[in-house]
Amino acid sequence: MTVYINEYPVKIFTGARLIDVLRRYLVENNYDLNSENLYVMSDSYGNVVDVDALVKNNSRYEANLHEEDSFDL
């Protein structure tokens, strides 16, 4: 299935959780995998979503850095 993070298509297995998609997104875009806990995930309506949530095919999410952490990068 395909899930979008920041408009980037991520191919992921059925039954994946949002954390699985975020990790694949980080690896495919050469971001530090250890930075996964710095992101706040939101759905297409702007609602914050728990990274343990199951994802559906063609769902869209935004990955944004925590505001307090963004100055430490």
PQR file with spaces between the fields and no chain letter, atoms N, CA, C, O and H, PARSE charges and radii, in Angstrom:
ATOM       1  N    MET     1       0.844   -1.172    0.000 -0.4000 1.5000
ATOM       2  CA   MET     1       0.000    0.000    0.000 -0.0000 2.0000
ATOM       3  C    MET     1       0.890    1.235    0.000  0.5500 1.7000
ATOM       4  O    MET     1       2.085    1.154    0.286 -0.5500 1.4000
ATOM       5  N    THR     2       0.303    2.363   -0.320 -0.4000 1.5000
ATOM       6  CA   THR     2       1.033    3.626   -0.365 -0.0000 2.0000
ATOM       7  C    THR     2       0.424    4.601    0.640  0.5500 1.7000
ATOM       8  O    THR     2      -0.791    4.791    0.691 -0.5500 1.4000
ATOM       9  H    THR     2      -0.667    2.429   -0.552  0.4000 1.0000
ATOM      10  N    VAL     3       1.300    5.211    1.434 -0.4000 1.5000
ATOM      11  CA   VAL     3       0.911    6.234    2.396 -0.0000 2.0000
ATOM      12  C    VAL     3       1.798    7.432    2.121  0.5500 1.7000
ATOM      13  O    VAL     3       2.981    7.269    1.821 -0.5500 1.4000
ATOM      14  H    VAL     3       2.287    5.057    1.392  0.4000 1.0000
ATOM      15  N    TYR     4       1.251    8.620    2.218 -0.4000 1.5000
ATOM      16  CA   TYR     4       2.007    9.836    1.902 -0.0000 2.0000
ATOM      17  C    TYR     4       2.403   10.579    3.171  0.5500 1.7000
ATOM      18  O    TYR     4       1.584   10.808    4.061 -0.5500 1.4000
ATOM      19  H    TYR     4       0.290    8.752    2.462  0.4000 1.0000
ATOM      20  N    ILE     5       3.681   10.951    3.231 -0.4000 1.5000
ATOM      21  CA   ILE     5       4.173   11.825    4.294 -0.0000 2.0000
ATOM      22  C    ILE     5       4.781   13.041    3.614  0.5500 1.7000
ATOM      23  O    ILE     5       5.701   12.918    2.804 -0.5500 1.4000
ATOM      24  H    ILE     5       4.347   10.765    2.507  0.4000 1.0000
ATOM      25  N    ASN     6       4.264   14.206    3.946 -0.4000 1.5000
ATOM      26  CA   ASN     6       4.724   15.456    3.326 -0.0000 2.0000
ATOM      27  C    ASN     6       4.689   15.344    1.804  0.5500 1.7000
ATOM      28  O    ASN     6       5.607   15.794    1.118 -0.5500 1.4000
ATOM      29  H    ASN     6       3.517   14.306    4.603  0.4000 1.0000
ATOM      30  N    GLU     7       3.621   14.739    1.285 -0.4000 1.5000
ATOM      31  CA   GLU     7       3.390   14.534   -0.146 -0.0000 2.0000
ATOM      32  C    GLU     7       4.347   13.531   -0.786  0.5500 1.7000
ATOM      33  O    GLU     7       4.308   13.346   -2.002 -0.5500 1.4000
ATOM      34  H    GLU     7       2.876   14.374    1.842  0.4000 1.0000
ATOM      35  N    TYR     8       5.197   12.884   -0.008 -0.4000 1.5000
ATOM      36  CA   TYR     8       6.124   11.873   -0.512 -0.0000 2.0000
ATOM      37  C    TYR     8       5.473   10.493   -0.382  0.5500 1.7000
ATOM      38  O    TYR     8       5.076   10.112    0.719 -0.5500 1.4000
ATOM      39  H    TYR     8       5.229   13.034    0.980  0.4000 1.0000
ATOM      40  N    PRO     9       5.353    9.739   -1.475 -0.5600 1.5000
ATOM      41  CA   PRO     9       4.723    8.417   -1.403  0.2800 2.0000
ATOM      42  C    PRO     9       5.659    7.388   -0.765  0.5500 1.7000
ATOM      43  O    PRO     9       6.812    7.245   -1.172 -0.5500 1.4000
ATOM      44  N    VAL    10       5.149    6.680    0.231 -0.4000 1.5000
ATOM      45  CA   VAL    10       5.911    5.645    0.925 -0.0000 2.0000
ATOM      46  C    VAL    10       5.199    4.322    0.697  0.5500 1.7000
ATOM      47  O    VAL    10       4.043    4.163    1.087 -0.5500 1.4000
ATOM      48  H    VAL    10       4.212    6.796    0.561  0.4000 1.0000
ATOM      49  N    LYS    11       5.877    3.376    0.071 -0.4000 1.5000
ATOM      50  CA   LYS    11       5.330    2.026   -0.092 -0.0000 2.0000
ATOM      51  C    LYS    11       5.578    1.278    1.205  0.5500 1.7000
ATOM      52  O    LYS    11       6.707    1.211    1.690 -0.5500 1.4000
ATOM      53  H    LYS    11       6.817    3.504   -0.246  0.4000 1.0000
ATOM      54  N    ILE    12       4.515    0.718    1.760 -0.4000 1.5000
ATOM      55  CA   ILE    12       4.607    0.071    3.071 -0.0000 2.0000
ATOM      56  C    ILE    12       3.687   -1.149    3.090  0.5500 1.7000
ATOM      57  O    ILE    12       2.763   -1.253    2.284 -0.5500 1.4000
ATOM      58  H    ILE    12       3.598    0.772    1.366  0.4000 1.0000
ATOM      59  N    PHE    13       3.945   -2.051    4.001 -0.4000 1.5000
ATOM      60  CA   PHE    13       3.170   -3.286    4.104 -0.0000 2.0000
ATOM      61  C    PHE    13       1.790   -3.033    4.718  0.5500 1.7000
ATOM      62  O    PHE    13       1.611   -2.107    5.509 -0.5500 1.4000
ATOM      63  H    PHE    13       4.696   -1.966    4.656  0.4000 1.0000
ATOM      64  N    THR    14       0.832   -3.861    4.346 -0.4000 1.5000
ATOM      65  CA   THR    14      -0.510   -3.785    4.916 -0.0000 2.0000
ATOM      66  C    THR    14      -0.434   -4.107    6.402  0.5500 1.7000
ATOM      67  O    THR    14       0.249   -5.048    6.805 -0.5500 1.4000
ATOM      68  H    THR    14       0.978   -4.613    3.704  0.4000 1.0000
ATOM      69  N    GLY    15      -1.128   -3.332    7.206 -0.4000 1.5000
ATOM      70  CA   GLY    15      -1.116   -3.515    8.648 -0.0000 2.0000
ATOM      71  C    GLY    15      -0.067   -2.661    9.336  0.5500 1.7000
ATOM      72  O    GLY    15       0.156   -2.795   10.539 -0.5500 1.4000
ATOM      73  H    GLY    15      -1.683   -2.567    6.879  0.4000 1.0000
ATOM      74  N    ALA    16       0.579   -1.782    8.577 -0.4000 1.5000
ATOM      75  CA   ALA    16       1.620   -0.925    9.146 -0.0000 2.0000
ATOM      76  C    ALA    16       1.023    0.129   10.062  0.5500 1.7000
ATOM      77  O    ALA    16      -0.139    0.514    9.933 -0.5500 1.4000
ATOM      78  H    ALA    16       0.398   -1.673    7.600  0.4000 1.0000
ATOM      79  N    ARG    17       1.840    0.576   10.976 -0.4000 1.5000
ATOM      80  CA   ARG    17       1.495    1.686   11.857 -0.0000 2.0000
ATOM      81  C    ARG    17       2.211    2.932   11.343  0.5500 1.7000
ATOM      82  O    ARG    17       3.140    2.843   10.539 -0.5500 1.4000
ATOM      83  H    ARG    17       2.784    0.263   11.081  0.4000 1.0000
ATOM      84  N    LEU    18       1.777    4.065   11.805 -0.4000 1.5000
ATOM      85  CA   LEU    18       2.351    5.321   11.342 -0.0000 2.0000
ATOM      86  C    LEU    18       3.847    5.390   11.621  0.5500 1.7000
ATOM      87  O    LEU    18       4.585    5.962   10.819 -0.5500 1.4000
ATOM      88  H    LEU    18       1.022    4.138   12.457  0.4000 1.0000
ATOM      89  N    ILE    19       4.313    4.831   12.723 -0.4000 1.5000
ATOM      90  CA   ILE    19       5.746    4.835   13.027 -0.0000 2.0000
ATOM      91  C    ILE    19       6.533    4.072   11.970  0.5500 1.7000
ATOM      92  O    ILE    19       7.655    4.457   11.640 -0.5500 1.4000
ATOM      93  H    ILE    19       3.713    4.366   13.374  0.4000 1.0000
ATOM      94  N    ASP    20       5.960    2.991   11.435 -0.4000 1.5000
ATOM      95  CA   ASP    20       6.622    2.226   10.376 -0.0000 2.0000
ATOM      96  C    ASP    20       6.784    3.072    9.118  0.5500 1.7000
ATOM      97  O    ASP    20       7.823    3.037    8.459 -0.5500 1.4000
ATOM      98  H    ASP    20       5.049    2.678   11.704  0.4000 1.0000
ATOM      99  N    VAL    21       5.744    3.831    8.799 -0.4000 1.5000
ATOM     100  CA   VAL    21       5.782    4.698    7.621 -0.0000 2.0000
ATOM     101  C    VAL    21       6.787    5.831    7.829  0.5500 1.7000
ATOM     102  O    VAL    21       7.549    6.165    6.922 -0.5500 1.4000
ATOM     103  H    VAL    21       4.900    3.860    9.334  0.4000 1.0000
ATOM     104  N    LEU    22       6.785    6.414    9.019 -0.4000 1.5000
ATOM     105  CA   LEU    22       7.729    7.488    9.315 -0.0000 2.0000
ATOM     106  C    LEU    22       9.165    6.990    9.196  0.5500 1.7000
ATOM     107  O    LEU    22      10.010    7.671    8.615 -0.5500 1.4000
ATOM     108  H    LEU    22       6.166    6.142    9.756  0.4000 1.0000
ATOM     109  N    ARG    23       9.444    5.829    9.732 -0.4000 1.5000
ATOM     110  CA   ARG    23      10.805    5.275    9.647 -0.0000 2.0000
ATOM     111  C    ARG    23      11.217    5.044    8.203  0.5500 1.7000
ATOM     112  O    ARG    23      12.338    5.378    7.820 -0.5500 1.4000
ATOM     113  H    ARG    23       8.758    5.276   10.204  0.4000 1.0000
ATOM     114  N    ARG    24      10.332    4.479    7.400 -0.4000 1.5000
ATOM     115  CA   ARG    24      10.658    4.251    5.985 -0.0000 2.0000
ATOM     116  C    ARG    24      10.887    5.581    5.279  0.5500 1.7000
ATOM     117  O    ARG    24      11.817    5.709    4.483 -0.5500 1.4000
ATOM     118  H    ARG    24       9.422    4.207    7.711  0.4000 1.0000
ATOM     119  N    TYR    25      10.048    6.569    5.565 -0.4000 1.5000
ATOM     120  CA   TYR    25      10.202    7.914    4.992 -0.0000 2.0000
ATOM     121  C    TYR    25      11.569    8.508    5.339  0.5500 1.7000
ATOM     122  O    TYR    25      12.251    9.050    4.470 -0.5500 1.4000
ATOM     123  H    TYR    25       9.292    6.465    6.212  0.4000 1.0000
ATOM     124  N    LEU    26      11.964    8.407    6.604 -0.4000 1.5000
ATOM     125  CA   LEU    26      13.244    8.956    7.038 -0.0000 2.0000
ATOM     126  C    LEU    26      14.413    8.268    6.323  0.5500 1.7000
ATOM     127  O    LEU    26      15.344    8.934    5.872 -0.5500 1.4000
ATOM     128  H    LEU    26      11.410    7.966    7.310  0.4000 1.0000
ATOM     129  N    VAL    27      14.362    6.947    6.221 -0.4000 1.5000
ATOM     130  CA   VAL    27      15.434    6.200    5.564 -0.0000 2.0000
ATOM     131  C    VAL    27      15.503    6.537    4.073  0.5500 1.7000
ATOM     132  O    VAL    27      16.586    6.788    3.543 -0.5500 1.4000
ATOM     133  H    VAL    27      13.605    6.406    6.588  0.4000 1.0000
ATOM     134  N    GLU    28      14.368    6.543    3.405 -0.4000 1.5000
ATOM     135  CA   GLU    28      14.350    6.804    1.964 -0.0000 2.0000
ATOM     136  C    GLU    28      14.806    8.214    1.612  0.5500 1.7000
ATOM     137  O    GLU    28      15.273    8.456    0.499 -0.5500 1.4000
ATOM     138  H    GLU    28      13.489    6.339    3.836  0.4000 1.0000
ATOM     139  N    ASN    29      14.674    9.141    2.551 -0.4000 1.5000
ATOM     140  CA   ASN    29      15.067   10.526    2.290 -0.0000 2.0000
ATOM     141  C    ASN    29      16.380   10.903    2.980  0.5500 1.7000
ATOM     142  O    ASN    29      16.718   12.081    3.100 -0.5500 1.4000
ATOM     143  H    ASN    29      14.295    8.944    3.455  0.4000 1.0000
ATOM     144  N    ASN    30      17.110    9.881    3.428 -0.4000 1.5000
ATOM     145  CA   ASN    30      18.433   10.060    4.037 -0.0000 2.0000
ATOM     146  C    ASN    30      18.428   10.957    5.272  0.5500 1.7000
ATOM     147  O    ASN    30      19.388   11.686    5.522 -0.5500 1.4000
ATOM     148  H    ASN    30      16.835    8.925    3.330  0.4000 1.0000
ATOM     149  N    TYR    31      17.345   10.901    6.040 -0.4000 1.5000
ATOM     150  CA   TYR    31      17.301   11.592    7.327 -0.0000 2.0000
ATOM     151  C    TYR    31      17.806   10.640    8.399  0.5500 1.7000
ATOM     152  O    TYR    31      17.795    9.423    8.213 -0.5500 1.4000
ATOM     153  H    TYR    31      16.565   10.309    5.838  0.4000 1.0000
ATOM     154  N    ASP    32      18.245   11.189    9.507 -0.4000 1.5000
ATOM     155  CA   ASP    32      18.727   10.384   10.619 -0.0000 2.0000
ATOM     156  C    ASP    32      17.553    9.621   11.242  0.5500 1.7000
ATOM     157  O    ASP    32      16.584   10.221   11.707 -0.5500 1.4000
ATOM     158  H    ASP    32      18.254   12.177    9.658  0.4000 1.0000
ATOM     159  N    LEU    33      17.656    8.316   11.243 -0.4000 1.5000
ATOM     160  CA   LEU    33      16.579    7.488   11.796 -0.0000 2.0000
ATOM     161  C    LEU    33      16.400    7.734   13.288  0.5500 1.7000
ATOM     162  O    LEU    33      15.306    7.528   13.813 -0.5500 1.4000
ATOM     163  H    LEU    33      18.443    7.828   10.866  0.4000 1.0000
ATOM     164  N    ASN    34      17.440    8.166   13.979 -0.4000 1.5000
ATOM     165  CA   ASN    34      17.338    8.453   15.404 -0.0000 2.0000
ATOM     166  C    ASN    34      16.523    9.708   15.691  0.5500 1.7000
ATOM     167  O    ASN    34      16.237   10.003   16.851 -0.5500 1.4000
ATOM     168  H    ASN    34      18.329    8.333   13.552  0.4000 1.0000
ATOM     169  N    SER    35      16.149   10.447   14.658 -0.4000 1.5000
ATOM     170  CA   SER    35      15.366   11.668   14.850 -0.0000 2.0000
ATOM     171  C    SER    35      13.862   11.420   14.842  0.5500 1.7000
ATOM     172  O    SER    35      13.085   12.372   14.922 -0.5500 1.4000
ATOM     173  H    SER    35      16.382   10.207   13.716  0.4000 1.0000
ATOM     174  N    GLU    36      13.436   10.161   14.747 -0.4000 1.5000
ATOM     175  CA   GLU    36      12.001    9.868   14.629 -0.0000 2.0000
ATOM     176  C    GLU    36      11.181   10.427   15.774  0.5500 1.7000
ATOM     177  O    GLU    36      10.020   10.785   15.578 -0.5500 1.4000
ATOM     178  H    GLU    36      14.067    9.388   14.682  0.4000 1.0000
ATOM     179  N    ASN    37      11.759   10.512   16.973 -0.4000 1.5000
ATOM     180  CA   ASN    37      10.997   11.021   18.117 -0.0000 2.0000
ATOM     181  C    ASN    37      10.924   12.547   18.139  0.5500 1.7000
ATOM     182  O    ASN    37      10.303   13.115   19.037 -0.5500 1.4000
ATOM     183  H    ASN    37      12.703   10.222   17.132  0.4000 1.0000
ATOM     184  N    LEU    38      11.538   13.214   17.181 -0.4000 1.5000
ATOM     185  CA   LEU    38      11.477   14.676   17.102 -0.0000 2.0000
ATOM     186  C    LEU    38      10.269   15.168   16.307  0.5500 1.7000
ATOM     187  O    LEU    38      10.013   16.371   16.249 -0.5500 1.4000
ATOM     188  H    LEU    38      12.043   12.753   16.451  0.4000 1.0000
ATOM     189  N    TYR    39       9.530   14.249   15.697 -0.4000 1.5000
ATOM     190  CA   TYR    39       8.436   14.631   14.806 -0.0000 2.0000
ATOM     191  C    TYR    39       7.068   14.522   15.462  0.5500 1.7000
ATOM     192  O    TYR    39       6.800   13.611   16.246 -0.5500 1.4000
ATOM     193  H    TYR    39       9.739   13.272   15.744  0.4000 1.0000
ATOM     194  N    VAL    40       6.214   15.474   15.120 -0.4000 1.5000
ATOM     195  CA   VAL    40       4.790   15.415   15.457 -0.0000 2.0000
ATOM     196  C    VAL    40       4.079   15.092   14.159  0.5500 1.7000
ATOM     197  O    VAL    40       4.276   15.773   13.153 -0.5500 1.4000
ATOM     198  H    VAL    40       6.432   16.214   14.484  0.4000 1.0000
ATOM     199  N    MET    41       3.262   14.070   14.175 -0.4000 1.5000
ATOM     200  CA   MET    41       2.555   13.642   12.976 -0.0000 2.0000
ATOM     201  C    MET    41       1.121   14.158   13.015  0.5500 1.7000
ATOM     202  O    MET    41       0.444   14.074   14.039 -0.5500 1.4000
ATOM     203  H    MET    41       3.102   13.516   14.992  0.4000 1.0000
ATOM     204  N    SER    42       0.675   14.691   11.891 -0.4000 1.5000
ATOM     205  CA   SER    42      -0.712   15.161   11.794 -0.0000 2.0000
ATOM     206  C    SER    42      -1.345   14.615   10.528  0.5500 1.7000
ATOM     207  O    SER    42      -0.662   14.325    9.545 -0.5500 1.4000
ATOM     208  H    SER    42       1.226   14.760   11.059  0.4000 1.0000
ATOM     209  N    ASP    43      -2.659   14.481   10.569 -0.4000 1.5000
ATOM     210  CA   ASP    43      -3.384   13.966    9.408 -0.0000 2.0000
ATOM     211  C    ASP    43      -3.699   15.099    8.438  0.5500 1.7000
ATOM     212  O    ASP    43      -3.281   16.238    8.650 -0.5500 1.4000
ATOM     213  H    ASP    43      -3.214   14.716   11.367  0.4000 1.0000
ATOM     214  N    SER    44      -4.423   14.791    7.393 -0.4000 1.5000
ATOM     215  CA   SER    44      -4.718   15.782    6.355 -0.0000 2.0000
ATOM     216  C    SER    44      -5.633   16.899    6.847  0.5500 1.7000
ATOM     217  O    SER    44      -5.794   17.910    6.163 -0.5500 1.4000
ATOM     218  H    SER    44      -4.762   13.866    7.222  0.4000 1.0000
ATOM     219  N    TYR    45      -6.232   16.730    8.022 -0.4000 1.5000
ATOM     220  CA   TYR    45      -7.084   17.765    8.606 -0.0000 2.0000
ATOM     221  C    TYR    45      -6.351   18.598    9.652  0.5500 1.7000
ATOM     222  O    TYR    45      -6.925   19.526   10.222 -0.5500 1.4000
ATOM     223  H    TYR    45      -6.101   15.909    8.577  0.4000 1.0000
ATOM     224  N    GLY    46      -5.074   18.267    9.907 -0.4000 1.5000
ATOM     225  CA   GLY    46      -4.285   19.006   10.883 -0.0000 2.0000
ATOM     226  C    GLY    46      -4.355   18.453   12.294  0.5500 1.7000
ATOM     227  O    GLY    46      -3.795   19.039   13.221 -0.5500 1.4000
ATOM     228  H    GLY    46      -4.608   17.514    9.444  0.4000 1.0000
ATOM     229  N    ASN    47      -5.041   17.325   12.464 -0.4000 1.5000
ATOM     230  CA   ASN    47      -5.141   16.699   13.784 -0.0000 2.0000
ATOM     231  C    ASN    47      -3.878   15.910   14.086  0.5500 1.7000
ATOM     232  O    ASN    47      -3.377   15.190   13.223 -0.5500 1.4000
ATOM     233  H    ASN    47      -5.496   16.849   11.712  0.4000 1.0000
ATOM     234  N    VAL    48      -3.360   16.037   15.297 -0.4000 1.5000
ATOM     235  CA   VAL    48      -2.194   15.270   15.711 -0.0000 2.0000
ATOM     236  C    VAL    48      -2.591   13.801   15.811  0.5500 1.7000
ATOM     237  O    VAL    48      -3.638   13.466   16.366 -0.5500 1.4000
ATOM     238  H    VAL    48      -3.767   16.622   15.998  0.4000 1.0000
ATOM     239  N    VAL    49      -1.737   12.927   15.265 -0.4000 1.5000
ATOM     240  CA   VAL    49      -2.013   11.495   15.223 -0.0000 2.0000
ATOM     241  C    VAL    49      -0.913   10.755   15.973  0.5500 1.7000
ATOM     242  O    VAL    49       0.270   11.054   15.805 -0.5500 1.4000
ATOM     243  H    VAL    49      -0.887   13.199   14.814  0.4000 1.0000
ATOM     244  N    ASP    50      -1.302    9.797   16.795 -0.4000 1.5000
ATOM     245  CA   ASP    50      -0.349    8.962   17.520 -0.0000 2.0000
ATOM     246  C    ASP    50       0.392    8.073   16.518  0.5500 1.7000
ATOM     247  O    ASP    50      -0.223    7.527   15.601 -0.5500 1.4000
ATOM     248  H    ASP    50      -2.263    9.555   16.932  0.4000 1.0000
ATOM     249  N    VAL    51       1.696    7.928   16.688 -0.4000 1.5000
ATOM     250  CA   VAL    51       2.492    7.136   15.749 -0.0000 2.0000
ATOM     251  C    VAL    51       2.175    5.643   15.823  0.5500 1.7000
ATOM     252  O    VAL    51       2.602    4.879   14.956 -0.5500 1.4000
ATOM     253  H    VAL    51       2.195    8.371   17.432  0.4000 1.0000
ATOM     254  N    ASP    52       1.433    5.220   16.844 -0.4000 1.5000
ATOM     255  CA   ASP    52       1.022    3.814   16.937 -0.0000 2.0000
ATOM     256  C    ASP    52      -0.262    3.529   16.163  0.5500 1.7000
ATOM     257  O    ASP    52      -0.725    2.389   16.129 -0.5500 1.4000
ATOM     258  H    ASP    52       1.087    5.840   17.548  0.4000 1.0000
ATOM     259  N    ALA    53      -0.832    4.548   15.549 -0.4000 1.5000
ATOM     260  CA   ALA    53      -2.086    4.386   14.808 -0.0000 2.0000
ATOM     261  C    ALA    53      -1.863    3.564   13.537  0.5500 1.7000
ATOM     262  O    ALA    53      -0.841    3.705   12.865 -0.5500 1.4000
ATOM     263  H    ALA    53      -0.456    5.474   15.577  0.4000 1.0000
ATOM     264  N    LEU    54      -2.825    2.712   13.221 -0.4000 1.5000
ATOM     265  CA   LEU    54      -2.792    1.981   11.957 -0.0000 2.0000
ATOM     266  C    LEU    54      -3.045    2.950   10.807  0.5500 1.7000
ATOM     267  O    LEU    54      -3.814    3.901   10.945 -0.5500 1.4000
ATOM     268  H    LEU    54      -3.655    2.597   13.767  0.4000 1.0000
ATOM     269  N    VAL    55      -2.395    2.703    9.675 -0.4000 1.5000
ATOM     270  CA   VAL    55      -2.578    3.572    8.511 -0.0000 2.0000
ATOM     271  C    VAL    55      -3.364    2.832    7.439  0.5500 1.7000
ATOM     272  O    VAL    55      -3.373    1.602    7.394 -0.5500 1.4000
ATOM     273  H    VAL    55      -1.770    1.931    9.563  0.4000 1.0000
ATOM     274  N    LYS    56      -4.020    3.593    6.581 -0.4000 1.5000
ATOM     275  CA   LYS    56      -4.781    3.041    5.470 -0.0000 2.0000
ATOM     276  C    LYS    56      -4.137    3.451    4.164  0.5500 1.7000
ATOM     277  O    LYS    56      -3.415    4.446    4.103 -0.5500 1.4000
ATOM     278  H    LYS    56      -4.013    4.593    6.617  0.4000 1.0000
ATOM     279  N    ASN    57      -4.398    2.689    3.129 -0.4000 1.5000
ATOM     280  CA   ASN    57      -3.886    2.988    1.799 -0.0000 2.0000
ATOM     281  C    ASN    57      -4.308    4.388    1.355  0.5500 1.7000
ATOM     282  O    ASN    57      -5.459    4.784    1.538 -0.5500 1.4000
ATOM     283  H    ASN    57      -4.985    1.881    3.179  0.4000 1.0000
ATOM     284  N    ASN    58      -3.385    5.119    0.781 -0.4000 1.5000
ATOM     285  CA   ASN    58      -3.584    6.472    0.255 -0.0000 2.0000
ATOM     286  C    ASN    58      -3.853    7.530    1.316  0.5500 1.7000
ATOM     287  O    ASN    58      -4.264    8.641    0.980 -0.5500 1.4000
ATOM     288  H    ASN    58      -2.450    4.797    0.632  0.4000 1.0000
ATOM     289  N    SER    59      -3.631    7.213    2.596 -0.4000 1.5000
ATOM     290  CA   SER    59      -3.795    8.244    3.621 -0.0000 2.0000
ATOM     291  C    SER    59      -2.607    9.199    3.563  0.5500 1.7000
ATOM     292  O    SER    59      -1.529    8.841    3.088 -0.5500 1.4000
ATOM     293  H    SER    59      -3.298    6.311    2.870  0.4000 1.0000
ATOM     294  N    ARG    60      -2.821   10.425    4.055 -0.4000 1.5000
ATOM     295  CA   ARG    60      -1.806   11.474    3.972 -0.0000 2.0000
ATOM     296  C    ARG    60      -1.533   12.058    5.351  0.5500 1.7000
ATOM     297  O    ARG    60      -2.445   12.304    6.140 -0.5500 1.4000
ATOM     298  H    ARG    60      -3.696   10.716    4.441  0.4000 1.0000
ATOM     299  N    TYR    61      -0.239   12.273    5.617 -0.4000 1.5000
ATOM     300  CA   TYR    61       0.198   12.804    6.897 -0.0000 2.0000
ATOM     301  C    TYR    61       1.274   13.858    6.676  0.5500 1.7000
ATOM     302  O    TYR    61       1.937   13.894    5.639 -0.5500 1.4000
ATOM     303  H    TYR    61       0.502   12.073    4.976  0.4000 1.0000
ATOM     304  N    GLU    62       1.423   14.696    7.662 -0.4000 1.5000
ATOM     305  CA   GLU    62       2.497   15.695    7.674 -0.0000 2.0000
ATOM     306  C    GLU    62       3.409   15.371    8.854  0.5500 1.7000
ATOM     307  O    GLU    62       2.941   15.070    9.953 -0.5500 1.4000
ATOM     308  H    GLU    62       0.885   14.667    8.504  0.4000 1.0000
ATOM     309  N    ALA    63       4.710   15.437    8.611 -0.4000 1.5000
ATOM     310  CA   ALA    63       5.703   15.246    9.668 -0.0000 2.0000
ATOM     311  C    ALA    63       6.333   16.600    9.948  0.5500 1.7000
ATOM     312  O    ALA    63       6.990   17.175    9.080 -0.5500 1.4000
ATOM     313  H    ALA    63       5.090   15.681    7.719  0.4000 1.0000
ATOM     314  N    ASN    64       6.136   17.106   11.145 -0.4000 1.5000
ATOM     315  CA   ASN    64       6.687   18.406   11.530 -0.0000 2.0000
ATOM     316  C    ASN    64       7.528   18.237   12.783  0.5500 1.7000
ATOM     317  O    ASN    64       7.180   17.470   13.681 -0.5500 1.4000
ATOM     318  H    ASN    64       5.602   16.639   11.850  0.4000 1.0000
ATOM     319  N    LEU    65       8.631   18.956   12.835 -0.4000 1.5000
ATOM     320  CA   LEU    65       9.492   18.900   14.010 -0.0000 2.0000
ATOM     321  C    LEU    65       8.791   19.537   15.203  0.5500 1.7000
ATOM     322  O    LEU    65       8.064   20.520   15.054 -0.5500 1.4000
ATOM     323  H    LEU    65       8.914   19.580   12.106  0.4000 1.0000
ATOM     324  N    HIS    66       9.015   18.965   16.397 -0.4000 1.5000
ATOM     325  CA   HIS    66       8.541   19.598   17.627 -0.0000 2.0000
ATOM     326  C    HIS    66       9.114   21.004   17.667  0.5500 1.7000
ATOM     327  O    HIS    66      10.290   21.195   17.355 -0.5500 1.4000
ATOM     328  H    HIS    66       9.605   18.167   16.518  0.4000 1.0000
ATOM     329  N    GLU    67       8.328   21.974   18.035 -0.4000 1.5000
ATOM     330  CA   GLU    67       8.811   23.353   18.066 -0.0000 2.0000
ATOM     331  C    GLU    67       9.980   23.537   19.018  0.5500 1.7000
ATOM     332  O    GLU    67      10.948   24.217   18.678 -0.5500 1.4000
ATOM     333  H    GLU    67       7.373   21.819   18.288  0.4000 1.0000
ATOM     334  N    GLU    68       9.910   22.943   20.208 -0.4000 1.5000
ATOM     335  CA   GLU    68      10.990   23.133   21.175 -0.0000 2.0000
ATOM     336  C    GLU    68      12.278   22.438   20.742  0.5500 1.7000
ATOM     337  O    GLU    68      13.364   22.825   21.172 -0.5500 1.4000
ATOM     338  H    GLU    68       9.123   22.391   20.485  0.4000 1.0000
ATOM     339  N    ASP    69      12.164   21.411   19.890 -0.4000 1.5000
ATOM     340  CA   ASP    69      13.349   20.675   19.437 -0.0000 2.0000
ATOM     341  C    ASP    69      13.960   21.265   18.172  0.5500 1.7000
ATOM     342  O    ASP    69      15.120   20.990   17.867 -0.5500 1.4000
ATOM     343  H    ASP    69      11.281   21.097   19.540  0.4000 1.0000
ATOM     344  N    SER    70      13.214   22.058   17.442 -0.4000 1.5000
ATOM     345  CA   SER    70      13.688   22.516   16.144 -0.0000 2.0000
ATOM     346  C    SER    70      14.897   23.436   16.264  0.5500 1.7000
ATOM     347  O    SER    70      15.655   23.566   15.302 -0.5500 1.4000
ATOM     348  H    SER    70      12.271   22.281   17.690  0.4000 1.0000
ATOM     349  N    PHE    71      15.101   24.075   17.409 -0.4000 1.5000
ATOM     350  CA   PHE    71      16.242   24.955   17.568 -0.0000 2.0000
ATOM     351  C    PHE    71      17.504   24.195   17.937  0.5500 1.7000
ATOM     352  O    PHE    71      18.603   24.743   17.846 -0.5500 1.4000
ATOM     353  H    PHE    71      14.485   23.970   18.190  0.4000 1.0000
ATOM     354  N    ASP    72      17.366   22.939   18.352 -0.4000 1.5000
ATOM     355  CA   ASP    72      18.508   22.130   18.756 -0.0000 2.0000
ATOM     356  C    ASP    72      19.162   21.420   17.588  0.5500 1.7000
ATOM     357  O    ASP    72      20.213   20.806   17.768 -0.5500 1.4000
ATOM     358  H    ASP    72      16.473   22.494   18.426  0.4000 1.0000
ATOM     359  N    LEU    73      18.583   21.481   16.401 -0.4000 1.5000
ATOM     360  CA   LEU    73      19.105   20.730   15.258 -0.0000 2.0000
ATOM     361  C    LEU    73      20.243   21.395   14.582  0.5500 1.7000
ATOM     362  O    LEU    73      20.775   20.868   13.605 -0.5500 1.4000
ATOM     363  H    LEU    73      17.729   21.981   16.255  0.4000 1.0000
